[in-house]
Amino acid sequence: MPSNLQSRLKLPCGSALKNRIAKAAMTEGLADARGVPTEALEKLYALWSDGGAGTLITGNIIIDRDHLERPGNVIIHGEPDAGLAAALKSWAKTATQNGNALWAQLSHGGRQVMKIVNPNPKAPSPVQLGLPGGQFGEPVALTGEEIEELVERFAIAAGAVKKAGFTGVQVHAAHGYLLSSFLNPRANQRDDEYGGSLENRARMLMATVAAVRKKVGAKFPIAVKLNSADFQRGGFAFEDSLQVAEWLERAGVDLIEISGGNYEQPKLLGIEGIEEEAQQNVAPSTAAREAYFVDFALAMQEKVQIPLMVTGGFRSREAMDYALSRGAADVIGIGRPMCTMPDAPKQIFAGLDRLPAHENELQFIPDWLGFLKRIQALKALDGFAVQYWYYGQLYALAEKGRKNEKLTPFKGFREVEMRNRALMKARRAG
């Protein structure tokens, strides 16, 4: 008997998703130095389109060329020229070849932009990231006029991807990037109409959603990726998230993806942050929970009727079916497993009980230096190194069509850094 995972989902705008599994957004780093999609990026999305997911959500498509999440992001900085428009159209055609939805994740890096990209990125307030290593510079506060310009840029990008053949957009308001940092009172210390109260801190997000809806029309899906919490003392808390979700529902958003954390507290990656995690007022629904944010979604469903997508930690088909049957999620997001198994949804539908989980097998700091892992900053480094391994696997899928069996976290880190430097060199030259 087919599981609930294979059922269709009708969205409030009238569009439908053909099943309940989505490839969650993962940063690919496969655009060229100008931010134009490449053949390698298309090949990666061809694999994923063949893989059975009802929805593919792209990695960060950046709406400001000076505020990349990482080198290799696709960039839509204003109305696309003919070359970018053609590349977006080709990418969309390839990525929807099996009748799946393709949603463009629209984002701005905010203060989480590396120094090699921008030593003084724009942010709500001049509050620097509290991370060791000096990779991130001192941010500069946006003016009200600049905020309005960025809102319009989100709308322009949404119109561009719709024209190119994408079937929806996701506004990225999670993980500490610009819209998320406006919501976070630790990062947003403004005293104007964009700071202070939650209503003010959510103003840019709500204006962005309204501008995007005006641009794409009533029948085009708009999703928002929203933190359940930042998990930092004095940060964006779950009670705040509930209120923002209610506002988004009233604004006509079609789906909210529940996530959490930021670079300082990377809950989304299952990595310990640089400070003790702030606990949230959410009761655990079971003693052992496989997926990170199911309990937040269950609590949120009591307040809103809007479809919810939950991403982070799902590995077993049992947990996915449980989340759907309990009403915690309407869509299950799968990320890291699809870096090594691009047809993971097909395999789940065919009866696979559990997806691969490589995280516990990978480490940057070897066991014999395990005492270093007691140092908080190095513990975080060890966790982030795993992320570089997954980046390396995306490169392998895009270029060879299969995972790299010989890749280690160190080799992944080295490859990512080499590609970043090459992209930035080409960007400066061009």
Rosetta blueprint (number, residue, H / E / L):
1 M L
2 P L
3 S L
4 N H
5 L H
6 Q H
7 S L
8 R L
9 L E
10 K E
11 L L
12 P L
13 C L
14 G L
15 S L
16 A E
17 L E
18 K L
19 N L
20 R L
21 I E
22 A E
23 K E
24 A L
25 A L
26 M L
27 T L
28 E L
29 G L
30 L L
31 A E
32 D L
33 A L
34 R L
35 G L
36 V L
37 P E
38 T L
39 E H
40 A H
41 L H
42 E H
43 K H
44 L H
45 Y H
46 A H
47 L H
48 W H
49 S H
50 D H
51 G L
52 G L
53 A L
54 G L
55 T E
56 L E
57 I E
58 T L
59 G L
60 N L
61 I E
62 I E
63 I L
64 D L
65 R L
66 D L
67 H L
68 L L
69 E L
70 R L
71 P L
72 G L
73 N L
74 V E
75 I E
76 I L
77 H L
78 G L
79 E L
80 P L
81 D L
82 A H
83 G H
84 L H
85 A H
86 A H
87 A H
88 L H
89 K H
90 S H
91 W H
92 A H
93 K H
94 T H
95 A H
96 T L
97 Q L
98 N L
99 G L
100 N L
101 A E
102 L E
103 W E
104 A E
105 Q E
106 L E
107 S E
108 H L
109 G L
110 G L
111 R L
112 Q L
113 V L
114 M E
115 K L
116 I L
117 V L
118 N L
119 P L
120 N L
121 P L
122 K E
123 A E
124 P L
125 S L
126 P L
127 V L
128 Q L
129 L L
130 G L
131 L L
132 P L
133 G L
134 G L
135 Q L
136 F E
137 G L
138 E L
139 P L
140 V E
141 A E
142 L L
143 T L
144 G H
145 E H
146 E H
147 I H
148 E H
149 E H
150 L H
151 V H
152 E H
153 R H
154 F H
155 A H
156 I H
157 A H
158 A H
159 G H
160 A H
161 V H
162 K H
163 K H
164 A H
165 G L
166 F L
167 T L
168 G E
169 V E
170 Q E
171 V E
172 H E
173 A E
174 A L
175 H L
176 G L
177 Y L
178 L H
179 L H
180 S H
181 S H
182 F H
183 L H
184 N L
185 P L
186 R L
187 A L
188 N L
189 Q L
190 R L
191 D L
192 D L
193 E L
194 Y L
195 G L
196 G L
197 S L
198 L H
199 E H
200 N H
201 R H
202 A L
203 R H
204 M H
205 L H
206 M H
207 A H
208 T H
209 V H
210 A H
211 A H
212 V H
213 R H
214 K H
215 K H
216 V H
217 G L
218 A L
219 K L
220 F L
221 P L
222 I E
223 A E
224 V E
225 K E
226 L E
227 N E
228 S L
229 A L
230 D L
231 F L
232 Q L
233 R L
234 G L
235 G L
236 F L
237 A L
238 F H
239 E H
240 D H
241 S H
242 L H
243 Q H
244 V H
245 A H
246 E H
247 W H
248 L H
249 E H
250 R H
251 A L
252 G L
253 V L
254 D L
255 L E
256 I E
257 E E
258 I E
259 S E
260 G L
261 G L
262 N L
263 Y L
264 E L
265 Q L
266 P L
267 K H
268 L H
269 L H
270 G L
271 I L
272 E L
273 G L
274 I L
275 E L
276 E L
277 E L
278 A L
279 Q L
280 Q L
281 N L
282 V L
283 A L
284 P L
285 S L
286 T L
287 A L
288 A L
289 R L
290 E L
291 A L
292 Y L
293 F L
294 V H
295 D H
296 F H
297 A H
298 L H
299 A H
300 M H
301 Q H
302 E L
303 K L
304 V L
305 Q L
306 I L
307 P L
308 L E
309 M E
310 V E
311 T E
312 G L
313 G L
314 F L
315 R L
316 S E
317 R H
318 E H
319 A H
320 M H
321 D H
322 Y H
323 A H
324 L H
325 S H
326 R L
327 G L
328 A L
329 A L
330 D L
331 V E
332 I E
333 G E
334 I E
335 G L
336 R H
337 P H
338 M H
339 C H
340 T L
341 M L
342 P L
343 D L
344 A H
345 P H
346 K H
347 Q H
348 I H
349 F H
350 A L
351 G L
352 L L
353 D L
354 R E
355 L L
356 P L
357 A L
358 H L
359 E H
360 N H
361 E H
362 L L
363 Q L
364 F L
365 I L
366 P L
367 D H
368 W H
369 L H
370 G H
371 F H
372 L H
373 K H
374 R H
375 I L
376 Q H
377 A H
378 L H
379 K H
380 A H
381 L H
382 D H
383 G H
384 F H
385 A H
386 V H
387 Q H
388 Y H
389 W H
390 Y H
391 Y H
392 G H
393 Q H
394 L H
395 Y H
396 A H
397 L H
398 A H
399 E H
400 K H
401 G L
402 R L
403 K L
404 N L
405 E L
406 K L
407 L L
408 T L
409 P H
410 F H
411 K H
412 G H
413 F H
414 R H
415 E H
416 V H
417 E H
418 M H
419 R H
420 N H
421 R H
422 A H
423 L H
424 M H
425 K H
426 A H
427 R H
428 R H
429 A H
430 G L
